[in-house]
Amino acid sequence: MYTFELHQVKVAEMLRRAEQERLAGEARRARRAARRTACDAVHKEAEGPVSTDRDRFAHAA
């Protein structure tokens, strides 16, 4: 009976550890996705025209 109880404890510990690793992986993926969307937003803003005021300088003679 003692070995069965040890087995039950070991199984419960393995299930807890697997759940912790799964949650850690989800958090890691969520952080990466958030960072990726923030980075994409910054790059999309940076991809616009350099200067919107085209007539800022006079044309050369």
DOLUM-247929 format. One record per atom (N, C-alpha, C): atom name; residue in three letters; x, y, z. Coordinates in pm, whole numbers, plus 32768, in hexadecimal, padded with zeros to 4 digits. Each point is the difference from the previous one (the first is absolute). Layout:
DOLUM-247929
+------+------+------+-------+------+
: atom : rest : east : north :   up :
+------+------+------+-------+------+
:   CA :  Ala :    X :     Y :    Z :
...
+------+------+------+-------+------+
***
This chain:
DOLUM-247929
+------+------+------+-------+------+
: atom : rest : east : north :   up :
+------+------+------+-------+------+
:    N :  Met : 8052 :  7F88 : 8000 :
:   CA :  Met : 7FAE :  8078 : 8000 :
:    C :  Met : 8056 :  807E : 8000 :
:    N :  Tyr : 8071 :  7FF8 : 8042 :
:   CA :  Tyr : 8058 :  8074 : 8009 :
:    C :  Tyr : 8034 :  8029 : 7F77 :
:    N :  Thr : 8023 :  7F9F : 7FAA :
:   CA :  Thr : 8035 :  8020 : 7F7B :
:    C :  Thr : 7F94 :  8041 : 7FAA :
:    N :  Phe : 7F83 :  7FD5 : 8011 :
:   CA :  Phe : 7F93 :  803D : 7FB6 :
:    C :  Phe : 7FED :  8091 : 8027 :
:    N :  Glu : 800A :  801E : 8080 :
:   CA :  Glu : 7FF4 :  808A : 802F :
:    C :  Glu : 8073 :  8056 : 7FCC :
:    N :  Leu : 8078 :  7FC8 : 7FFF :
:   CA :  Leu : 8072 :  804A : 7FC8 :
:    C :  Leu : 7FEA :  801B : 7F6B :
:    N :  His : 7FCA :  7F9D : 7FBB :
:   CA :  His : 7FE2 :  8011 : 7F72 :
:    C :  His : 7F9A :  8070 : 7FEC :
:    N :  Gln : 7F99 :  8004 : 8051 :
:   CA :  Gln : 7F98 :  8067 : 7FF6 :
:    C :  Gln : 803C :  808B : 8018 :
:    N :  Val : 8059 :  800B : 8063 :
:   CA :  Val : 8041 :  8080 : 801D :
:    C :  Val : 8057 :  802A : 7F8B :
:    N :  Lys : 804A :  7FA0 : 7FC6 :
:   CA :  Lys : 8057 :  801E : 7F8F :
:    C :  Lys : 7FAF :  802B : 7F86 :
:    N :  Val : 7F90 :  7FBE : 7FE7 :
:   CA :  Val : 7FAA :  8024 : 7F90 :
:    C :  Val : 7FC7 :  808C : 8014 :
:    N :  Ala : 7FD2 :  801E : 8079 :
:   CA :  Ala : 7FC9 :  8084 : 801C :
:    C :  Ala : 806A :  806D : 7FED :
:    N :  Glu : 807B :  7FE3 : 802B :
:   CA :  Glu : 806E :  8061 : 7FF1 :
:    C :  Glu : 801F :  8015 : 7F6C :
:    N :  Met : 8001 :  7F96 : 7FB2 :
:   CA :  Met : 801B :  800B : 7F71 :
:    C :  Met : 7F92 :  8051 : 7FBA :
:    N :  Leu : 7F85 :  7FEC : 8028 :
:   CA :  Leu : 7F91 :  804C : 7FC5 :
:    C :  Leu : 800C :  8094 : 8023 :
:    N :  Arg : 8024 :  801E : 807C :
:   CA :  Arg : 8013 :  808D : 8027 :
:    C :  Arg : 8071 :  8040 : 7FB0 :
:    N :  Arg : 806E :  7FB7 : 7FF1 :
:   CA :  Arg : 8072 :  8036 : 7FB7 :
:    C :  Arg : 7FDD :  8016 : 7F6C :
:    N :  Ala : 7FB7 :  7FA2 : 7FC6 :
:   CA :  Ala : 7FD8 :  800F : 7F74 :
:    C :  Ala : 7FA5 :  807A : 7FEE :
:    N :  Glu : 7FA6 :  8015 : 805F :
:   CA :  Glu : 7FA7 :  8074 : 7FF9 :
:    C :  Glu : 804F :  8082 : 800D :
:    N :  Gln : 8063 :  8003 : 8058 :
:   CA :  Gln : 8054 :  8078 : 8010 :
:    C :  Gln : 804E :  801D : 7F80 :
:    N :  Glu : 8037 :  7F98 : 7FC3 :
:   CA :  Glu : 804B :  8014 : 7F84 :
:    C :  Glu : 7FA4 :  802E : 7F8F :
:    N :  Arg : 7F87 :  7FCB : 7FFB :
:   CA :  Arg : 7FA2 :  802A : 7F9A :
:    C :  Arg : 7FDC :  8094 : 8011 :
:    N :  Leu : 7FE6 :  8029 : 807C :
:   CA :  Leu : 7FDF :  808B : 801A :
:    C :  Leu : 8076 :  805D : 7FE1 :
:    N :  Ala : 8078 :  7FD2 : 8021 :
:   CA :  Ala : 8076 :  8051 : 7FE1 :
:    C :  Ala : 8011 :  800F : 7F69 :
:    N :  Gly : 7FE6 :  7F97 : 7FB5 :
:   CA :  Gly : 8008 :  8008 : 7F6F :
:    C :  Gly : 7F98 :  805E : 7FC7 :
:    N :  Glu : 7F87 :  7FFD : 8035 :
:   CA :  Glu : 7F97 :  805B : 7FD2 :
:    C :  Glu : 8027 :  8091 : 801C :
:    N :  Ala : 8036 :  8019 : 8077 :
:   CA :  Ala : 8029 :  8088 : 8023 :
:    C :  Ala : 8071 :  802E : 7FA4 :
:    N :  Arg : 805E :  7FA6 : 7FE3 :
:   CA :  Arg : 806E :  8022 : 7FA6 :
:    C :  Arg : 7FCC :  8022 : 7F75 :
:    N :  Arg : 7FA4 :  7FAF : 7FCD :
:   CA :  Arg : 7FC8 :  801B : 7F7B :
:    C :  Arg : 7FB2 :  8083 : 7FFF :
:    N :  Ala : 7FB8 :  801C : 806B :
:   CA :  Ala : 7FB2 :  807D : 8007 :
:    C :  Ala : 805D :  8079 : 8002 :
:    N :  Arg : 806E :  7FF8 : 804B :
:   CA :  Arg : 8061 :  806F : 8003 :
:    C :  Arg : 803D :  8016 : 7F77 :
:    N :  Arg : 8024 :  7F92 : 7FBC :
:   CA :  Arg : 803A :  800D : 7F7A :
:    C :  Arg : 7F9D :  803F : 7F9F :
:    N :  Ala : 7F83 :  7FD4 : 8008 :
:   CA :  Ala : 7F9A :  8037 : 7FA5 :
:    C :  Ala : 7FEA :  8094 : 801B :
:    N :  Ala : 7FFC :  8027 : 807F :
:   CA :  Ala : 7FED :  808D : 8023 :
:    C :  Ala : 8077 :  8052 : 7FD0 :
:    N :  Arg : 8077 :  7FCB : 8013 :
:   CA :  Arg : 8078 :  8047 : 7FD4 :
:    C :  Arg : 8001 :  800C : 7F67 :
:    N :  Arg : 7FD6 :  7F95 : 7FBC :
:   CA :  Arg : 7FFF :  8001 : 7F6E :
:    C :  Arg : 7F9B :  8066 : 7FCB :
:    N :  Thr : 7F8A :  8007 : 803B :
:   CA :  Thr : 7F9C :  8060 : 7FD0 :
:    C :  Thr : 802D :  808F : 801D :
:    N :  Ala : 803F :  8016 : 8073 :
:   CA :  Ala : 8032 :  8086 : 8021 :
:    C :  Ala : 806F :  8026 : 7F9E :
:    N :  Cys : 8057 :  7FA2 : 7FE1 :
:   CA :  Cys : 806E :  801C : 7FA3 :
:    C :  Cys : 7FC9 :  8019 : 7F75 :
:    N :  Asp : 7F9C :  7FB4 : 7FD5 :
:   CA :  Asp : 7FC4 :  8017 : 7F7C :
:    C :  Asp : 7FBF :  8089 : 7FF9 :
:    N :  Ala : 7FBF :  802A : 806B :
:   CA :  Ala : 7FBF :  8083 : 8001 :
:    C :  Ala : 8067 :  806F : 7FF2 :
:    N :  Val : 8070 :  7FF1 : 8043 :
:   CA :  Val : 806A :  8065 : 7FF8 :
:    C :  Val : 8039 :  8004 : 7F73 :
:    N :  His : 8015 :  7F8B : 7FC4 :
:   CA :  His : 8039 :  7FFD : 7F79 :
:    C :  His : 7F9E :  8035 : 7F99 :
:    N :  Lys : 7F7F :  7FE9 : 8013 :
:   CA :  Lys : 7F9F :  8035 : 7FA0 :
:    C :  Lys : 7FFB :  8097 : 8006 :
:    N :  Glu : 800E :  8039 : 8077 :
:   CA :  Glu : 8004 :  8091 : 800B :
:    C :  Glu : 807E :  8037 : 7FBF :
:    N :  Ala : 806D :  7FB8 : 8009 :
:   CA :  Ala : 807F :  802F : 7FCA :
:    C :  Ala : 8009 :  7FF1 : 7F6A :
:    N :  Glu : 7FA5 :  7FB3 : 7FC1 :
:   CA :  Glu : 8009 :  7FE8 : 7F71 :
:    C :  Glu : 7FBC :  806A : 7FAB :
:    N :  Gly : 7FCC :  8067 : 803D :
:   CA :  Gly : 7FBD :  806A : 7FB5 :
:    C :  Gly : 8064 :  8057 : 7FB6 :
:    N :  Pro : 7FD0 :  8067 : 7FBC :
:   CA :  Pro : 805B :  8059 : 7FB8 :
:    C :  Pro : 8059 :  804D : 8062 :
:    N :  Val : 8076 :  801E : 7FD0 :
:   CA :  Val : 8060 :  8046 : 8056 :
:    C :  Val : 7FD0 :  808C : 8020 :
:    N :  Ser : 7FD1 :  8046 : 7F9A :
:   CA :  Ser : 7FD1 :  8088 : 8014 :
:    C :  Ser : 7F7D :  8011 : 7FB3 :
:    N :  Thr : 7F99 :  802E : 8043 :
:   CA :  Thr : 7F80 :  8014 : 7FBD :
:    C :  Thr : 7FF9 :  8088 : 7FBD :
:    N :  Asp : 8057 :  805A : 8026 :
:   CA :  Asp : 8000 :  8087 : 7FC8 :
:    C :  Asp : 805E :  8003 : 7F87 :
:    N :  Arg : 7FCB :  7FE2 : 7F8A :
:   CA :  Arg : 8052 :  7FF4 : 7F88 :
:    C :  Arg : 8035 :  8088 : 7FD0 :
:    N :  Asp : 7FB7 :  806B : 8014 :
:   CA :  Asp : 8028 :  8082 : 7FCD :
:    C :  Asp : 8050 :  8050 : 8066 :
:    N :  Arg : 8049 :  7FBA : 8051 :
:   CA :  Arg : 804C :  8043 : 8068 :
:    C :  Arg : 8077 :  804C : 7FC5 :
:    N :  Phe : 803D :  7FCB : 7F99 :
:   CA :  Phe : 8073 :  8042 : 7FC1 :
:    C :  Phe : 7FD9 :  8032 : 7F76 :
:    N :  Ala : 803E :  806D : 7FD6 :
:   CA :  Ala : 7FE9 :  8036 : 7F7A :
:    C :  Ala : 8049 :  7FA8 : 7F9A :
:    N :  His : 7FC8 :  7FF7 : 7F88 :
:   CA :  His : 803F :  7FB2 : 7F97 :
:    C :  His : 807F :  8046 : 7FD0 :
:    N :  Ala : 805E :  7FB1 : 7FD5 :
:   CA :  Ala : 807E :  8037 : 7FCD :
:    C :  Ala : 7FE8 :  8046 : 7F7A :
:    N :  Ala : 804E :  8068 : 7FE5 :
:   CA :  Ala : 7FEF :  804D : 7F83 :
:    C :  Ala : 8032 :  7FB6 : 7F88 :
+------+------+------+-------+------+
***
